[in-house]
Amino acid sequence: MGFEQLALKSQTLSEFFYARLAQDIDLGTADGRSRLAQLAQPLIQRLPGGVFHELMLSMLAEKTGVSAERLEQVKQLESEKPLKRPEKAKGYQKTPIRHLITLLLQRPELALQAEDIEPLGELDMPGAQLLMELLEFIRARPNIHAGVILEHWRDTDYASHLMKLAQAPVELEEHRLEAEFSDTLNRLLESGRSEIKRLTEKLAQGEPLSDAEKEILRNAAVKNS
């Protein structure tokens, strides 16, 4: 990809990023600009250093009227504060799948821990399909960051949901993220395997299966063939 194409892609992504964050914020007020900075800075901090990181910071400076240098100083001061338990966002109900997606948006490289994710496809849970797609997308693109993920899904029904999860608090210290991700994912995978076993036993006993249950078994048979 040439420089001009890369610049255009970055511009498109940055505009999407700020448009989503500022949806319910009045940037004509000081409180609104302060709120935008509070929402954007933690997300920008997760981006790797480089041109895109600098572009995002410059755009935040432009939108808030605070210099990029001052924003960096505030970020440094925030990082030096003692760790405290963040408040949960209103309306945010943590489920295992939402939790895993939030962790992936914080640390996409966690997806590389996942090996056999097929049992996720057997789960009748909201978000299971999205989680599978996220894991496959990230594993095929090592070293990507959350911005690329949000850009990929920005024109889908998942866009606003992913943006909310990207802002959701993670009440864990950095060194515990890998174990938390692995443990939560393994529990979900085991649930998927248990569901296949339950349906297989139900079928063997001659009990009727719903159309949805039949579809789960058909999919499992195709994957194992």
N, C-alpha and C positions, 0 to 999 in steps of 0.2 A: 504494500500500500504506500503510495507516494505521500509526501509531506502535506500537500494540499488536501488530499482525501482524508488523511489522519486528522488534520486540523478541523475539517468539516464535521467529521464523526465526533470529535471531542466537543465541538460547539453544540451539536445536536444533543448529545448526552447531557451536557451541563445545563442546557436550557430546560430539558425534561426534568432534571433533578430539582432545579429551583422552582419550576412551575408546580411540581407536585408538593414541595414543602410549603410553598406560599399560598396554597389553595384557599385556606381559611384565615389568612393573615393580612392585615391592613398595613402595607408597607409605607403608607402615608403618615403613620404615627411612629413615635420613638419606641413605644412598647412593641409595636409590630416588628420593627427592624431588629429590636433586641431579641424578640422571640425567634425570628429567622436565624439569627446568629447562634442561639442556643441549640436549635434543631440541627443546623448544618455543620457546625464545627465538629461534633463527635463523629459524624459520617465522613467528613473530609480527612480527619485524623487517620481513618482506616485505609485511606488510599496510599499506595506506594509513592515515595517521593519522585518528582519528575515534572514534565511539562503539564500534564493533566492536573496534577495536584496544585500546581501554581495557578493554573487557569481557574480552577474552582475557588481557590482562596481569593484571587483577584476579583472574581465576580461577586463573591460574598462581600468584599470590601466596598465594591461599587454599589451594591444594593443596600448596604447598611450605613454607608457613610463613615465607616471606621477603616483606617488604613490597614493594609495587609500586615504591616509590621506590628501594629497594636493587637491584631487578632492573634498573631503568633505568640505575643507576650502573654495574652490572656490564656491561650492554650497551655503554655508552659506553667503558668500559675495553677491552672486547674489540675494538671497532671501531678503537681507536687502536693495537692491536698490529700489528707488521709482518706482511704477508701471508705465509703459509706453506702449503705443499702439504698439504691435508688427507689423512688416511688413508682408504682406501676401506673402505666398510662390508663386513663379512664376507658372502660369498655374493652380492655385487653384481657382476655381469658387465656391463660397459658395451657396449652395441650401439648402432649409429646411431639406431635407433628409441627405445630407452630414453634415450639421450642427449638427443634432441630433446624427449621428453616431460618430462624433468627440467628442461631449459631453459625450457620453456613454463610449468612450475609455478613456476619462479623469476621469470620475466618474461613473463606471459601476452601482453603487447602485441607480443611477437615474432611472434605468429600473423598479425598484420596485414601482415607482409612477404610471406606466402605468397599466391600468385595462383592458378595452375592446379595444384591438388593432386590432380586426378583420377588421374594415373598411380600414385599411392600405392595405389589400389584394385587394381592389377594385380600387386602384390608379394605373393609367397607367403612372407611373413615374420611371425613372431609379433609382434603389437602394431601391425601396419600399419593395421588397421581402426580400432583405438582412436586412433591418431595422427590419422587422417583426421577422426574424430568430434570429437576435441579441437580441431583446427584450425577446423572448421566452427562448433563451439560458441562458441569464443572470438571468432572473427571476427564473429559475429552479436551479440556482447555486449562491445563495446569498454570498456576501463577496469575489467573485473572483476579480482578477485584470486584467488589460489590457493584460498582458503577456499571460494569459491563453486563452483569446479571440483570440489573434493573432496566438497562437499555434493551436487552434481548426480549424482555417480557412487557415492554412499555405499551404496546398496542394490543394487549390481551386483557381479558377480564381479571387477570391476576395482578395487574400493575399497581393499583392502589393498595391492595392487600400486602404486596411485597414491600412497598414503600413504608407502610405502617410497621411491618415487622422489622424493617431495617432500623427504625427508630426505637423499637421496643427495648426496655432495659434488660440487660443480662446480669443477673445477680450472682456473678461468679468471678473469682479472681482468675487472671490470665492463665496461670499454670494448671488450673483445673478444667479448662475448656475441653481439652482432648478427651479426658476420661469421661466427662459428662456427655459429650457427643457420642462416644463409643457405647457407653452403657445404655443411653436412651435409644439409640438406633438398634442395638441388639435386642432390646426388649420388644420393640416394634416388629423386628424380623421374626422373632420367636412367636409373636401373636399371629403373624401371617402363616407360619408353618403349622401352628396349632389349628388354625381355621381350616386348612387343607385336610389335616388329619381328621378333624371333626366331621367334615362333609363326606370324606371317604367312608368313614365308619357308618354314617347315617345312610349313605347309599347302599353299603353292604348289608345293612339290616332291613333293606326294602322300604325305608321311610321315604315319602315323597320329598322332592327338592323343589324349591322355588326356581323361577327362571334365573334370578340373580345368582343363586347357588350353583345351578347348572353351568352358568357362564364362567364362574370362578374355577370349577373343576375342568372345564374345557380348556381354559387358558393355561391352567397348570399342566395339563396333559400335553399341550402343544409345546410349552417351554421345556418339558422334560423328555420330549421325543427326539 
